[in-house]
C-alpha cells in the first residue's frame, strides 16, 4: 500500500469584503490588521503593487499573516530568497503554516542554504502551533532519518498529531506505519485510512478498498471496495483505476462490463500503471471489450515491460515465439529473460 511523502501546499491569500476607504482609515490609524486586510482587497483586484505595499506595512509591524502573504507573492514571482525571508518572519510571529513553509524552504534549499536541522526546528514549531503539514514533515524526518536517527515511534507520534490537525497525508502515513511497522495494529490502520480518505486522500481510499478485498480485518465486500476505488480513480490515482477495471472485467461487486474495464485500464495505463498496460494488452490480444489488435497489444506489453512488469515481458516473449506475429527467437529469449529476472518463474523455463 502506498503513502505520501513531502508536498507543498498551494499559495493562498485570505479575502475580505470590507470597504476600502474604511480600511484605509483604520490602517492610517495604525491598525495593522486593517493594513493586511487592505492588501488582501487589492490582491483580490489583481493590483499586486498596492497589495504588496500594504502587506509590507503590516508585516514591518509584525503582522504574521501579512508576512505570510508577502511570502506567497514572492514565491509566485520566483523571488525565492524574499519568499523564504517573509515566511521566516511570519513564523517568528507565530504563524503556523509559515513555520511549515520555512522548514520546507530550508529542507530543500529554496531561497536559502539547505539545512535539515533548522528545517526540523521550524517543523517542530509549526507542529506545536497545530499545523498538520508541519507535524507530518517532522514525522517524515524521523521515518527517513533526515536530521535524526531513524525512529518509527517518533515518526508515528508526529503523523498522529498531523492527522489530529486534519492533514490527510499525515493520517495516511500513520495508517501505513500501523499496517507495516510498530506493532502492527489493523484497527488503528483502518481508522487512519478512513479519516484520510474522508479528507480527500485518494491513496487512502485505495488502501481502504484493498482492506475490503484482502480479508485482513474487514469481511470481503466488493461493493464497498468498488465505491472506494471509484472515488480514488476519479482523483486520478492510477492503481485504483486498475483495480476498478479488474472489477468490471471479472464481475467483482459489479456486473461484468468489458468496455468499462477497457476504459479504466486505459486511464490507468495512460498514467503509467504497468499492471494496467499489461491487462489492457491482454484484452487487445483476445478482443475482449475492444477489437482484437495484436499491434496495439504489443505496444501495451512493451510499455508495461519497460515499466518492469514481469507478466508483460513474458507476454511479449510469447508473441515473438508463438507465431501471432513474425517469429523472432532472439527477441523472445530477451523478453523471457527479463521476465524471469523480474521474478516470473514460468518465464525462466521458456
N, C-alpha and C positions, 0 to 999 in steps of 0.2 A: 504494500500500500504506500502511496506517495504522501509527501509532506511539503511544506513551504519553507523556503529559505528567506533571504533578505529581500524586502521590497521597499520602495519609496513612495509614500502617499502623493497623490496629485496636489498641485497647488490650489489654494482657495483664498478667497477674501470674504469677510462677512459683510453683508449688505444691509443697510439701514434705510428706513423710509422717513427720515426727518427732513424738515425744511432747511435748505442750505443756509439761508440768512440767519436762522435761529442758531444753527451750529456754528456759524462764523462768529456770532456774538459771544457764544459760550467759549469758543476757542480763544478769542481775543481776551477773554476774562480768565485765561489760564486754566480752562477746563480741558485737560489733555485727552480725556476720553472723547470729548466732543471733537477735538482735532483729528483723532483717529477716525471717528465716525464720518467726519467731513471728507477725509481721504478716501474712505470707502464709497461715499457718494460719487466722488469724481472718478474713482476707478470703475464704478458701475456705468458711468457715462463714457468710458473709454478715454478719459482725459488723464493719462498716466502722469504727465508732468505735474499737474496740480495735485493728484493723489500723492505722489512722492513728496511733494512739498509739505503737505500736512501730516503725512505719516512720519516724516523726518522730524518735524517739530514735536510731535508726540513722543517719538522714540528717544529723541535727545533729552526728554524729560522723563525717561524710564517707563514709558507705556509699553508693556511687553507685547501686546497684540499689534501695535503699530510697527514695532521692530520686526515681528514675525511677518507682517505684510510686506515690509520692505525686503525681507529676505526672499520671499516668493517672487516679488517683482524682479529682483536682480537675478534670481535663478532663471526666470523666464527669458531674461535679456542676456543670459550666459555670462553675467558678471559674477563669477562663482566666488571670488575672494570676498566681495561685498556680501554675497548671499550667506556665506559662512559667518562673516563677522556680525551681521544682523541677527542671525539665528543664535549665535553665542550670546549676544547682548540680551536677546529676548529670554533665553534660558536663564541668564543671570538674574532676570526679573521674574523668574518662576513660571515661565510659560512651558507647559509640559511637552507639547509637540515640538517646540523649538529645541528642547534638550535632546529629543529623539533625532531631530534633523541634524543638529550639531554633531551628535555622535556618528550619524551616517556619513557626514562630510569627513570627519576625522578618520573613520574606519576605511574609507575608500579614497582618501587623498583628494577630495573635491574642494578646490579653493583654499586648501591648507595642506601642510605636510601630513602624510599618513601617520597616525599614532593610535594604535589599537587600545593602549592603556587609557589614554584620555577619552577615547570613544566610549569605553566601558563605563568610565566615570559619568559621562553625560547620560548614557543609557540608564544607569542606576538612579541618577537624579530624576530623569523623566519618569521612570517607573515609580519612584517614591511620590511623584506628583500625579500618579494614577493614569499614565499614558500607556495603553496596552501595547502599542508598537515598540516603545522603548523596552518594556519588560520582555517582549518576545526576542528583540535583538540581543539583550543581555543573556537570555536563555540560549540563543544560538552561539554566543561566545563561550559559554560553559560547555555546550554539547560538542562544539568543533574545536575546542582548545585554542580560542583566539584571545590571547592575553591572559588566559587562565589554564591551569591543568584541567584536562577533560573531567567533567563531573556531571553525570546524568541526573543526580538528585538535585543539584543546584539548578541545572537547566530546567528540570521539571517544575521546580518551585516558581521560577520566573515565567514559564509558559502558563502555569495555572493562574498566576497573577494577571498576566496579559489577557487571558481568557475572561477572568473576572471583570476586567475593564473593557470587554467586548471586542477584542482583537480576534477576528475569525481565524487567522493563521496560527495564533498562539494556541487556540483551542485545538486546532488540527494537530499541532506538534505535540501537545500534551497527550492527546489520544494516541498518537503514534508511539510515544515512549511507553505508555501504559500497555500498548499492544505488543511491543517488541523487547522492552528492557524493563529494568527497575521493578522486579517482582510483578510479572505480567498480571494485569487486572482488567479483564474484558468488560466488566460492568462499568468501570471508570472510562475505559476506551469508548464504549457506547455513548456515555453521557457527553464526553468532549466532542466526539464526531457529530453528535446530534446538534449541539449548540453551534458548532462551526458551520454545519450545513444550514441551519436556520439563519445564521448571519450572512449566508451567501457564498460560502467557500465550496466550489464545485468538487474539489478533490475529496473533501469530507463527505459530500453526498455520495460520491462514487464509492468511497470506503464503506459507508453505511450499506450501500446496495450489496456489496460483497458479503457483508455480515448476514444479510438476509438469504444468501445462497450457499454459504460455506458451513452452516450449521455449527459455528463455534459457540455462539451464545444464544442467538435468536433462532426460532424454528424457521425452516425453509419457507419462504414466502416470495414467490417470483413476482407477484403483482406489486408488492411493496418495493421490491428491487427495481422493477420497471419504472415506477414513479420517480425514484431517486436517480436512476440512470438518465431518464429524460431531462430532469432538472439540471443535472451535471452536463449532459451533452449540449443542452441549449445554452449553457455558459461556455461552450467550446472546449470542454475537456475531452480530448480525443479517446482515452481509454474507455470512458463511459459510452461514447458513441459506438465503439467497437462492441462492448457488451450488449448494448441495446440492439445492434444489428444481429448479434448471435441469438438474442431472444426471439426476434422476428423470423430468423432463419429456421430455428428449431422449435418454435412454439412454446417458449418458456415464459409462462404468465400472460401470454397474448396469443391470438390466432396467428398461425403462420402467414407471413406476408413477405414474399421474396423481393418484391420491388422496394418495400421499406428497408429490408435488410441491405439491399444494394445501395440505397440512398445513405444509410447510416455508415456502412463500410466506406463509402466514398468520402463522406465528410471526415471520418477518422483518418483515412489514408492520406487525404489532402493535407492533414495536419501532421503527417509523417509518423503515424502509428503503424509500426511494422506488421503487427499481427493483422490489422485491418486490411492492409495491402495484400497480404497473403490470402486472407479469407476472400477478398474480392476477386483475386486471381482465380481461386477455386471455382467461384460462381461463373466467371467468364469462361473457364475451361469446360464446365459442364453445361453451360447455357441455362443456368437457373436464375430467374429474375431478370435476365438480360439475354441478349443474343450470344450464342457461342462465338467466341472471338479469341483464337489462340494468340494472335499477335498482341492483343491488349493484355491477355493473361501473362505473357512473357514479360511485358513492360512492368506489370504489377509485381510479379515474382522478383524481377530484377531489383526494383526499388526496395522491396521488403528484404531481400537478401543483402543488399548494400547497407540496410539498417540492422543487419545481423540477426535476422530471423532464420533460425535453422531449418524450419519446415519449408520456407520459401526457397532456400538454397537447394534442398532436396527436390522440391517440385521442379526447379529449373533443370536439375540433373536428369529427372525423369523425362522432361520434354526433349532433351538432347539425346536420350538413349532409346526412347520407345517409338520413334518414327512419327510422332504427331507433327513434328517439323522435320527438316532435314537432319539426319543423324550426325552427331559430332561427338565422338567418343572422348576427345580431348577436353571439350567443354563440359561434357557430362562428368568426367572424372574430377575436373576442377571444382564443380559445384557440390558434388558429393563429399569431397574432401573438406570443403568449407563447412558444410552442414554437420559433418562428423566432428570437426573441431569446435563447433558451436554447441555440441552436446547431443545431437540427434543420433542415437546409436544405430538405428536401422540403416542410416546412410553409410556408416563405417563398413558395412558388409557388401556394399554395392561396388 
